[in-house]
Amino acid sequence: MGEAGATDRRGFLKAVGAGIGGLVIGGLAGYLGGQTTVQPETITRTVTTTVGGAAQTVTKTVTVGDTARPTPTTPIKLGSQNFFTGPGALLGLPSAYGTRMGVKEINDAGGIMGRQIELLERDEGPSDATLREFRKLVLEDKIDYYIGLISSGNTPTVGPEAEEQKILTLFVDGCTDILFERAVPNPFYIFRITNIQSSDAITAAVGTMKLLVERGLIPENPKITGIHPDYAYGRLIHDFYNTAMKKMLPDAEILDQQFPGLFKVTDFSAQITSMLQQNADLAVVSLWGGDYVNWYKQAIGFGLFDKMKVVTTLTFGGSPQAVGKDHPDGHVGGVHANYWFTNPDWELWPVNGEFVKKFSEMWNEYPSFEAEGAYVGMQMLKDTIEIAAQEVGGYPEDEEVVPVMERYSTYGPAGYIQVRKQNHQCYKNAVIGVTGESPEYDFEVMSEVLVLPIEKVSAPAEYPTSKSWLDSWPEGYKP
């Protein structure tokens, strides 16, 4: 971001950071209307989390604005985990690149309140190995904050540990609803930047309606097959997507679905053959990373894309360059409901154009939604620490940053983003689109982008679970 953009952003954050709890557009109105003052307040939070079957109660009473304290002279130790090798690296490396880019910009600008950030990176893998590495970061490396994780199998494992260790944590992905509905139902220290998984599935379902059904490309009573990774993400996409489709199209027929192990299958011929034998109109696919690339290339050879339409949650989930020009046009490809690098339009939303330019110059590739999320996460960490410091009159404790993060709203390359206080989940408008070619790029792109207001594809705060909101839809309802 250029100097003018940085100044505008600081002014925006000064207005919205100190106590804005409503919609982000309200924060923008405050920015345009004048300055916001901060009054001292007492914040009490009692949080109970379950760790290893035992209940842990954390009670924090914070009076902001009454005590000054000096800024530590030591660097900030920031722990991070991502997939650096294997099929998951198509998502993990862009996340790491976004984090590194954010760290570099912050350090080059003087750090956070003068403190430089020391980034400590570790591998993400299966849940047990990921948890071991997280504990090493906390107990041996003595990290101050944490950012990262890609897999929905890992955030429900690491989340309770982060709460127990009292580490202020930003999950870039690991989008499963299970994290905040079951694993940590009353979060204090952990937040998540990506749109929640139920929004991902519902975005794919609404994308199916608007881009395929309403255009007459598949019947209004389609026969739907599918293939999903056999763990939390794939199972929940299967459940949420098909529930939404049956609500919108009660006569839709859900056929047998395939559930290969995540990153355990390289030859998908058996699964593809089974899908073809069902004579489906539509295939819904939530494979991701190297699994999706392997599947789509093999599916082309079997003629699957010619015999049915395909809608995915993560065609464009990894580095954009990972999906070659051989990918069939005219299907529906997702980005985890988050971000595609050409949207918002660079001229209408210069923040995105500047981000894409800087990222591509630094890494020689275009940013994915993981890269954008990690980059915004770093800005979120910096902003909330500095806003909390203004409130308390010195370098803040984590317990003083949390209330600021809970009411945080800002804008980034993907547009506006807001934290929901009740579940520490971030929300931004959802994106999905049509696969196609572009003369500007040597890889498959979204030739048409569909942007959905996030409130259309996410459960309102008053619903205890996303599934209960889906179940409340009347038959024939279409967001």
VEXBAPA-699788 format. One line per field, with one value per residue (C-alpha): residue number from 1; residue in one letter; x, y, z. Coordinates in Angstrom, 2 decimals, decimal comma, padded with zeros to 5 digits. Layout:
seq <- NUM;...
type <- a;...
X <- X;...
Y <- Y;...
Z <- Z;...
***
This chain:
seq <- 1;2;3;4;5;6;7;8;9;10;11;12;13;14;15;16;17;18;19;20;21;22;23;24;25;26;27;28;29;30;31;32;33;34;35;36;37;38;39;40;41;42;43;44;45;46;47;48;49;50;51;52;53;54;55;56;57;58;59;60;61;62;63;64;65;66;67;68;69;70;71;72;73;74;75;76;77;78;79;80;81;82;83;84;85;86;87;88;89;90;91;92;93;94;95;96;97;98;99;100;101;102;103;104;105;106;107;108;109;110;111;112;113;114;115;116;117;118;119;120;121;122;123;124;125;126;127;128;129;130;131;132;133;134;135;136;137;138;139;140;141;142;143;144;145;146;147;148;149;150;151;152;153;154;155;156;157;158;159;160;161;162;163;164;165;166;167;168;169;170;171;172;173;174;175;176;177;178;179;180;181;182;183;184;185;186;187;188;189;190;191;192;193;194;195;196;197;198;199;200;201;202;203;204;205;206;207;208;209;210;211;212;213;214;215;216;217;218;219;220;221;222;223;224;225;226;227;228;229;230;231;232;233;234;235;236;237;238;239;240;241;242;243;244;245;246;247;248;249;250;251;252;253;254;255;256;257;258;259;260;261;262;263;264;265;266;267;268;269;270;271;272;273;274;275;276;277;278;279;280;281;282;283;284;285;286;287;288;289;290;291;292;293;294;295;296;297;298;299;300;301;302;303;304;305;306;307;308;309;310;311;312;313;314;315;316;317;318;319;320;321;322;323;324;325;326;327;328;329;330;331;332;333;334;335;336;337;338;339;340;341;342;343;344;345;346;347;348;349;350;351;352;353;354;355;356;357;358;359;360;361;362;363;364;365;366;367;368;369;370;371;372;373;374;375;376;377;378;379;380;381;382;383;384;385;386;387;388;389;390;391;392;393;394;395;396;397;398;399;400;401;402;403;404;405;406;407;408;409;410;411;412;413;414;415;416;417;418;419;420;421;422;423;424;425;426;427;428;429;430;431;432;433;434;435;436;437;438;439;440;441;442;443;444;445;446;447;448;449;450;451;452;453;454;455;456;457;458;459;460;461;462;463;464;465;466;467;468;469;470;471;472;473;474;475;476;477;478;479
type <- m;g;e;a;g;a;t;d;r;r;g;f;l;k;a;v;g;a;g;i;g;g;l;v;i;g;g;l;a;g;y;l;g;g;q;t;t;v;q;p;e;t;i;t;r;t;v;t;t;t;v;g;g;a;a;q;t;v;t;k;t;v;t;v;g;d;t;a;r;p;t;p;t;t;p;i;k;l;g;s;q;n;f;f;t;g;p;g;a;l;l;g;l;p;s;a;y;g;t;r;m;g;v;k;e;i;n;d;a;g;g;i;m;g;r;q;i;e;l;l;e;r;d;e;g;p;s;d;a;t;l;r;e;f;r;k;l;v;l;e;d;k;i;d;y;y;i;g;l;i;s;s;g;n;t;p;t;v;g;p;e;a;e;e;q;k;i;l;t;l;f;v;d;g;c;t;d;i;l;f;e;r;a;v;p;n;p;f;y;i;f;r;i;t;n;i;q;s;s;d;a;i;t;a;a;v;g;t;m;k;l;l;v;e;r;g;l;i;p;e;n;p;k;i;t;g;i;h;p;d;y;a;y;g;r;l;i;h;d;f;y;n;t;a;m;k;k;m;l;p;d;a;e;i;l;d;q;q;f;p;g;l;f;k;v;t;d;f;s;a;q;i;t;s;m;l;q;q;n;a;d;l;a;v;v;s;l;w;g;g;d;y;v;n;w;y;k;q;a;i;g;f;g;l;f;d;k;m;k;v;v;t;t;l;t;f;g;g;s;p;q;a;v;g;k;d;h;p;d;g;h;v;g;g;v;h;a;n;y;w;f;t;n;p;d;w;e;l;w;p;v;n;g;e;f;v;k;k;f;s;e;m;w;n;e;y;p;s;f;e;a;e;g;a;y;v;g;m;q;m;l;k;d;t;i;e;i;a;a;q;e;v;g;g;y;p;e;d;e;e;v;v;p;v;m;e;r;y;s;t;y;g;p;a;g;y;i;q;v;r;k;q;n;h;q;c;y;k;n;a;v;i;g;v;t;g;e;s;p;e;y;d;f;e;v;m;s;e;v;l;v;l;p;i;e;k;v;s;a;p;a;e;y;p;t;s;k;s;w;l;d;s;w;p;e;g;y;k;p
X <- 000,00;001,33;001,86;-001,46;-003,30;-001,56;-002,52;-006,15;-006,20;-004,74;-007,40;-010,11;-008,83;-008,54;-012,23;-013,55;-011,11;-012,17;-015,47;-017,37;-019,54;-021,99;-021,70;-018,49;-020,36;-021,21;-017,51;-016,96;-019,60;-017,75;-014,55;-016,14;-017,89;-015,05;-012,88;-013,88;-012,80;-012,14;-013,56;-012,16;-014,25;-014,16;-014,47;-015,07;-015,01;-015,55;-014,70;-015,05;-013,35;-013,01;-009,49;-008,86;-012,24;-011,56;-013,32;-011,07;-012,46;-010,67;-011,87;-010,35;-011,26;-009,60;-009,93;-008,68;-007,43;-006,08;-002,56;000,47;003,24;006,39;006,74;008,99;012,34;012,45;011,17;007,69;007,86;005,16;004,53;003,04;002,14;001,26;001,62;005,02;005,25;002,92;-000,56;-001,57;001,23;-000,92;-002,82;-000,19;002,57;000,39;-000,69;002,96;003,74;000,92;002,16;005,75;004,68;002,66;005,55;007,99;005,76;005,18;008,88;009,92;007,52;009,03;007,32;004,43;004,95;008,63;008,92;010,18;008,43;010,45;008,53;008,92;007,50;006,69;005,09;001,42;000,53;-001,80;-003,52;-001,24;001,93;000,49;-000,39;003,11;004,68;002,27;003,21;006,91;006,28;004,52;006,59;010,07;010,12;007,95;005,91;003,84;001,20;000,23;-001,14;-001,76;-003,33;-005,10;-006,87;-010,29;-008,91;-006,36;-008,12;-010,41;-007,26;-005,06;-007,86;-008,42;-004,65;-004,29;-007,01;-005,32;-001,92;-003,50;-001,93;-003,63;-004,27;-005,44;-006,43;-006,07;-008,23;-009,31;-012,84;-014,92;-018,01;-016,91;-014,22;-016,58;-019,66;-018,03;-014,27;-014,18;-017,79;-016,78;-013,55;-011,41;-007,91;-008,63;-010,08;-010,52;-010,11;-011,59;-015,32;-016,87;-017,32;-021,12;-020,85;-018,55;-021,08;-024,07;-022,17;-021,57;-025,27;-026,42;-023,81;-025,30;-028,75;-027,74;-025,08;-026,47;-030,14;-031,49;-029,65;-031,15;-027,80;-029,02;-032,60;-034,56;-034,69;-031,04;-029,44;-026,40;-023,31;-020,13;-016,66;-015,29;-012,23;-013,03;-012,60;-014,36;-014,26;-015,53;-018,20;-019,61;-019,58;-021,54;-024,06;-024,43;-024,47;-027,01;-029,23;-029,25;-029,96;-032,88;-034,32;-034,05;-034,96;-037,02;-037,12;-033,34;-032,01;-028,87;-026,94;-024,06;-021,07;-017,38;-015,17;-011,46;-008,97;-007,38;-004,10;-004,23;-005,40;-003,53;-005,50;-009,14;-010,28;-012,50;-014,23;-014,67;-016,08;-018,61;-019,68;-020,17;-022,22;-024,86;-025,80;-025,85;-026,62;-024,24;-021,14;-020,26;-016,56;-014,80;-011,38;-008,62;-004,93;-003,12;-006,14;-008,29;-005,62;-005,14;-008,89;-009,77;-006,98;-008,09;-011,78;-011,02;-009,66;-012,89;-015,03;-016,75;-016,91;-018,68;-021,34;-022,33;-021,80;-019,35;-019,50;-016,59;-015,77;-012,04;-011,17;-009,39;-008,43;-004,70;-002,28;-004,22;-001,51;-002,19;-005,26;-004,01;-005,68;-006,65;-009,37;-012,79;-014,72;-018,29;-018,37;-018,63;-015,42;-015,09;-012,53;-013,76;-016,29;-013,45;-011,38;-010,37;-007,50;-009,28;-012,21;-012,99;-012,10;-008,69;-009,82;-012,89;-011,04;-007,37;-006,47;-006,85;-004,85;-002,01;-001,99;-001,93;000,88;003,03;002,38;003,14;006,34;007,49;006,51;006,21;002,64;-000,81;-002,33;-004,89;-007,54;-005,09;-002,50;-005,02;-006,34;-002,90;-001,89;-005,04;-004,51;-001,13;-002,67;-005,44;-002,89;-000,95;-004,05;-005,67;-002,48;-001,98;-005,62;-005,57;-002,36;-004,12;-006,89;-004,67;-001,91;000,91;001,78;-001,32;-001,68;-003,46;-006,51;-006,69;-006,25;-009,06;-011,94;-010,59;-010,32;-013,88;-015,22;-012,75;-013,85;-011,71;-011,16;-008,60;-008,00;-011,18;-013,34;-014,82;-014,28;-015,88;-015,43;-018,53;-018,02;-020,10;-017,90;-014,69;-015,38;-014,63;-017,14;-016,79;-018,84;-018,64;-017,28;-017,74;-017,62;-017,61;-014,47;-013,08;-010,07;-008,60;-006,05;-004,30;-003,37;-001,85;-004,07;-007,81;-009,62;-013,03;-014,42;-017,46;-017,46;-020,55;-020,37;-022,91;-023,67;-022,32;-025,60;-027,26;-025,00;-024,16;-026,28;-027,37;-025,82;-029,01;-028,84;-026,85;-025,49;-025,32;-027,22;-030,10;-030,34;-030,32;-032,97;-035,14;-035,28;-038,78;-039,09;-038,37;-036,45;-033,73;-031,26
Y <- 000,00;003,43;006,17;007,84;004,52;003,80;007,20;006,71;003,31;004,61;007,31;004,75;002,51;005,42;006,02;002,45;000,77;002,43;000,84;000,33;-002,73;-002,49;-002,92;-001,90;000,66;002,37;002,54;004,09;006,70;007,47;007,87;010,31;012,21;012,89;011,51;009,00;009,34;006,43;006,40;004,11;001,01;-002,16;-005,39;-008,70;-011,98;-015,44;-018,18;-021,92;-024,24;-028,01;-029,31;-033,04;-033,63;-031,17;-027,83;-024,80;-021,45;-018,23;-015,05;-011,75;-008,30;-005,51;-001,80;000,05;003,59;003,60;002,12;002,93;000,45;000,48;-001,31;-004,40;-004,00;-007,61;-008,67;-010,10;-013,85;-014,87;-018,59;-019,87;-023,25;-024,09;-026,97;-026,42;-029,70;-032,21;-031,68;-029,23;-026,84;-025,43;-023,67;-023,62;-021,82;-018,88;-018,51;-018,45;-015,91;-013,64;-013,86;-013,12;-010,20;-008,74;-009,22;-007,54;-004,52;-004,12;-004,48;-002,11;000,48;000,22;-002,85;-002,93;-000,06;-000,23;-003,99;-006,01;-009,30;-012,51;-015,11;-018,74;-021,11;-024,78;-027,47;-028,32;-031,97;-034,52;-033,27;-035,00;-033,75;-030,25;-030,11;-031,25;-028,48;-025,91;-026,92;-026,58;-023,06;-022,16;-024,01;-024,01;-021,00;-018,89;-017,27;-014,18;-014,64;-017,25;-017,22;-020,02;-023,43;-024,62;-027,89;-028,17;-031,22;-029,11;-026,03;-028,08;-029,73;-026,65;-024,29;-025,77;-025,90;-022,23;-021,36;-023,42;-021,84;-018,36;-017,57;-014,90;-016,86;-016,01;-019,01;-018,13;-021,09;-024,40;-023,21;-025,96;-024,95;-027,59;-025,25;-022,72;-024,92;-027,83;-027,63;-024,08;-022,88;-019,87;-018,60;-015,99;-016,11;-017,59;-015,91;-017,05;-014,97;-017,17;-017,39;-020,28;-023,66;-023,58;-020,33;-022,14;-024,92;-022,59;-020,30;-023,32;-024,22;-020,68;-020,53;-023,72;-022,11;-018,79;-019,96;-023,33;-023,94;-020,46;-020,48;-023,82;-025,59;-028,33;-029,40;-027,97;-031,50;-032,44;-035,72;-034,83;-036,95;-035,79;-036,43;-035,10;-035,68;-038,06;-035,80;-032,84;-030,55;-033,02;-034,55;-031,17;-029,80;-032,89;-032,30;-028,50;-028,39;-031,16;-029,83;-026,40;-027,87;-029,96;-026,85;-024,83;-027,69;-030,27;-032,61;-032,77;-036,31;-036,87;-039,84;-041,81;-039,68;-040,62;-040,03;-040,70;-040,04;-036,59;-036,75;-040,57;-041,20;-040,32;-042,51;-041,41;-043,71;-045,84;-042,80;-041,13;-044,33;-044,61;-041,00;-041,54;-044,71;-042,71;-040,63;-037,49;-033,98;-032,40;-033,31;-031,34;-031,52;-030,36;-031,91;-029,34;-028,76;-031,49;-033,78;-031,46;-031,01;-034,78;-035,39;-032,81;-033,90;-037,53;-036,58;-034,87;-038,17;-039,96;-037,26;-036,41;-032,66;-033,35;-035,57;-033,42;-029,98;-029,62;-027,23;-027,04;-025,29;-025,00;-025,12;-021,81;-022,42;-022,78;-020,65;-019,46;-020,87;-024,40;-024,76;-024,96;-023,96;-027,60;-027,16;-027,27;-024,01;-023,34;-025,04;-023,44;-022,99;-021,82;-020,08;-021,25;-018,37;-015,90;-014,09;-014,19;-011,93;-009,99;-009,15;-006,47;-004,66;-003,06;000,34;000,46;-000,99;000,09;-001,70;-004,99;-003,88;-002,66;-005,92;-008,10;-006,02;-006,19;-009,87;-010,89;-008,82;-010,45;-014,06;-014,26;-015,57;-014,18;-014,30;-016,86;-016,42;-017,94;-015,30;-012,49;-013,87;-014,22;-010,74;-009,18;-011,22;-009,58;-006,15;-007,16;-008,16;-004,91;-002,72;-004,25;-004,17;-000,50;000,42;-001,41;000,43;003,75;002,62;001,36;003,90;001,42;-001,90;-004,09;-007,55;-010,13;-009,84;-006,16;-006,83;-009,39;-006,91;-004,69;-007,64;-008,65;-005,36;-005,04;-004,13;-002,97;-003,34;-005,32;-006,56;-008,70;-005,83;-005,18;-007,66;-007,79;-009,94;-011,34;-010,99;-014,03;-016,57;-014,69;-015,51;-013,05;-012,40;-010,90;-011,14;-014,56;-015,24;-018,03;-018,00;-019,62;-021,33;-019,90;-018,57;-015,10;-013,75;-012,02;-015,20;-018,54;-020,45;-021,01;-018,11;-017,04;-015,71;-014,51;-013,68;-013,94;-011,99;-012,89;-010,73;-012,71;-012,41;-014,45;-017,45;-017,30;-018,12;-015,07;-014,81;-015,87;-019,40;-021,86;-023,71;-023,17;-026,44;-025,20;-022,13;-024,32;-026,56;-023,49;-022,62;-023,17;-025,51;-023,65;-020,85;-019,33;-016,82
Z <- 000,00;-000,91;001,63;000,84;001,17;004,46;005,84;004,83;006,47;009,73;009,81;009,21;012,00;014,42;013,97;014,01;016,36;019,59;020,37;017,13;017,61;014,69;010,96;009,27;007,21;010,47;011,19;007,78;008,55;011,77;009,80;007,43;010,22;012,64;015,40;018,05;021,66;024,00;027,50;030,21;030,69;032,74;030,79;032,56;030,66;032,12;029,68;030,14;027,67;027,70;027,22;027,28;028,94;031,78;032,13;032,40;033,55;032,65;034,33;033,25;034,55;032,58;033,29;030,26;030,31;033,86;033,77;031,67;031,11;028,98;025,66;025,89;024,16;022,93;019,49;019,16;018,64;016,19;015,71;012,46;010,95;007,35;004,89;003,28;001,36;-000,23;-001,72;001,03;000,10;-002,73;000,06;002,78;000,88;-000,20;003,43;004,49;001,76;002,94;006,51;005,52;003,37;006,24;008,67;006,30;005,77;009,49;010,32;007,53;008,94;012,43;013,85;016,29;018,72;017,86;018,34;015,37;014,59;014,63;012,59;013,72;011,11;011,62;009,47;009,56;009,16;010,76;013,89;016,41;014,72;014,30;017,99;018,99;016,91;018,33;021,87;021,02;019,73;022,97;025,57;024,02;021,69;024,02;021,25;021,99;019,28;016,69;013,12;010,64;009,92;006,80;007,61;009,26;011,01;012,90;014,27;016,59;017,96;018,31;019,38;022,86;023,42;022,47;024,96;027,69;026,99;026,74;023,35;021,26;018,07;014,55;012,45;008,78;007,72;009,26;008,56;010,17;012,15;014,68;016,04;017,62;017,93;019,78;020,33;021,79;022,12;024,28;022,75;024,41;022,91;019,46;016,35;012,75;009,60;006,86;006,17;008,07;006,37;006,33;004,33;001,91;001,31;001,08;-001,31;-003,56;-003,36;-004,16;-006,93;-008,35;-008,39;-009,91;-012,36;-013,45;-012,54;-013,31;-016,63;-017,63;-017,68;-015,31;-014,46;-011,55;-010,14;-010,67;-009,78;-007,68;-007,13;-005,42;-004,10;-000,81;001,40;004,24;007,27;008,91;005,89;003,29;005,51;006,51;002,95;001,90;004,70;004,39;000,58;000,08;002,89;001,24;-002,20;-000,91;000,75;-002,46;-004,81;-002,89;-005,90;-006,23;-005,91;-003,84;-005,21;-003,68;-002,75;-002,77;000,30;-000,41;002,38;002,35;000,40;000,48;-003,10;-006,27;-008,69;-008,66;-011,49;-009,22;-007,75;-011,16;-012,65;-009,84;-010,33;-014,07;-013,58;-011,70;-014,77;-012,64;-013,82;-011,34;-009,35;-006,22;-005,35;-002,19;-002,87;-002,43;-003,02;-004,90;-004,56;-006,67;-009,33;-009,62;-009,72;-012,37;-014,71;-014,45;-014,75;-018,07;-019,40;-018,42;-020,05;-016,76;-017,41;-020,73;-019,14;-016,15;-014,71;-011,83;-008,89;-006,46;-003,24;-003,95;-007,65;-007,10;-003,49;-004,01;-005,96;-009,03;-011,29;-009,99;-012,25;-015,81;-019,05;-019,53;-016,88;-018,58;-019,00;-018,01;-014,61;-011,16;-009,18;-005,60;-003,42;-000,02;-000,31;000,32;-002,30;-005,98;-006,93;-009,70;-007,41;-006,26;-009,47;-009,11;-010,40;-008,19;-005,18;-005,44;-002,20;-004,06;-007,08;-004,88;-002,91;-006,04;-007,53;-004,39;-003,84;-007,42;-007,43;-004,19;-004,91;-008,71;-008,47;-007,86;-004,36;-003,28;-000,60;001,90;001,04;001,39;004,67;006,22;005,08;006,52;009,69;010,22;009,82;012,20;014,85;014,48;014,46;017,52;019,60;018,76;019,39;022,73;023,60;023,08;025,40;028,23;027,89;027,23;025,70;026,19;027,63;025,48;027,70;026,75;023,02;022,90;023,55;020,77;018,38;019,26;017,91;015,03;011,54;008,66;004,94;002,97;-000,57;-000,46;000,80;004,22;007,04;010,48;013,59;015,28;019,02;019,95;018,16;017,23;013,58;010,78;008,00;004,53;001,35;-000,31;-003,79;-006,36;-010,16;-013,58;-014,84;-018,05;-019,94;-020,13;-022,63;-019,71;-017,83;-018,76;-016,33;-015,82;-014,15;-012,95;-016,21;-014,27;-010,56;-008,38;-005,11;-002,42;000,65;003,59;005,50;002,73;003,25;006,98;010,00;012,03;015,48;017,28;015,85;018,00;014,96;011,23;010,71;012,86;010,60;007,48;008,96;009,58;005,88;004,46;001,52;-001,70;000,02;-002,12;-000,60
***
